[in-house]
Amino acid sequence: MGPPARHATKVSSSDLSIRIACGGIAGGVAKTFTAPLERLKMLSQTGEGGGRSALALTKHIIKTEGIKGMFAGNGANLVRIFPSKGTVFASSDYYRKLLRWISGVPEGNQTPGGVSFLAGGLAGMTSTAFTYPLDLVR
């Protein structure tokens, strides 16, 4: 059995948009859930935490800024994360399909680990290339 037909690597623009949106939303949800920990880490690293423990710093933030204070800076993170994770999610599937086709892995067979590894690496590089300016602004 030869390699799949050439159209196997084509991705429709609506499918690509959905994948970017799904990846971006998933990344945004994950980043929002971890935002309080990120805030504590940033304050501790910059010395603005005043040498307090994580629990004491959390209590201080909530007392002085309210619960919203635990999510300070999350909006800027979401602006950066949405396109980054969306690009990774969409391009990973594209690269996996392309590399399966190039290596002649038949449809329905399990993707070899090396192909998945390379597809993930290429997706990460693609995401970094597209979103580097957003990281630079951060």
N, C-alpha and C positions, 0 to 999 in steps of 0.2 A: 504494500500500500504506500503510495507516494505522499508527498506533503499535501496539506489541505489546500483548497482553492485559494487564490490570491485574495479574494474578498474577505477571508477569515480575519484579517487584521483591520478592516474598515470599522470605524466607529461613527455612528450618526451624531450630528450636532446636538440633538435633543438628549440622546443617551449620555453624551459627554457632559452636558449642562447638569443633568440629574446627578451624575457621579460627582461632579465638582461641588454641587450644592450639598449632597449627602456627606461627603468628606468634610466640607467646611462646617456644617452643622454639628457633626460628631466631634470635630476638633474644638469647636466653640463650647459645646456642652462640657466636654472634659476639662477645658481650661477654666470654665466658670466654677466647676466643682472644686478645682484645686487652687482657685484664686486666693482664698484665705491663707493657705500654706505658702503660696508664692509671696504674698504680702509680708508675712512673718519672716521669710527667708531674706527678702530684699532689705527690710528694716534692720535685721540682725547683721547682714553683710556690710551695710553702709555705716553701721555704728549708731544709727538713729534709734535703735531699740534700747539704748541706754544700759546694755548689759543685762537686761531682764531675761528671765526664762521665757519659753514660748507661751506658757500658761499666763504668766504675769503680763507679758506683752499683749496677748489677746484680750485680757481683762481691761488693760489700759486703753487699747484701741476702741473697744466697745463702749467704755465709759466716756471717752472724750469725743469719739466720732460716730458712735452708734454702730449698729450691725453693718450699715453700708460701708463703713470704714474698712471692713475686712475685704471689701471688693474694690477698693480704690485702685485705679489703673487697669481694671479689667477690660474696659471699653477699648483702650488702645491695644491691649493684647488680642482682643477679638478681631480688630481690624487687620492685624498681622497674621493671626492664626487661620482665619477663614480661607484666604486664598492659598496659604501654604499647605494646609491639610487637604483642601479640595484638590489641589494639583497633584499631591502625592497619591491620593485615592484614585483619581481618574487615570493618571499616567501609569500607575503600577499595573492596572489591568491591561492597558494598551500594550505596555512593554512585555508583559507575560504572554499575551496572545502572539505578539510579533516574534518573540524568542522561541515560543513553542513551534511556530510555523517555520522559522529558520532552521531549527534543529530537527524538524520532521517528526515531532511528537504527535501521534494521531489524536484526533478529537475523542474525548471520552477517557483517555489514559491519564493517569496521575501526572501532574507537572513535576519534573525532577527538581530536587532541592536547589541545585546550582542555577537553574533557570529562574526560580523564584527569588533566589538571592540576588542574581544579576538584575532582574526586573525591579526589585526593591531599591537597589543601589542607583539604577538609572532614574527611577521615579524621584528619589531623594535629590539627585543632582538637578533634575528638571525643576523641581520645586524651589530649590535654592537659587537657581538661575533666574526664575521668574519673580521670586519674592525678595531677593537680596536688597533691593532699594528700601523695602519696608523694614528690614532688619537694621539697615544702616541708620534710618531715621530714629529707631528705638534707642 
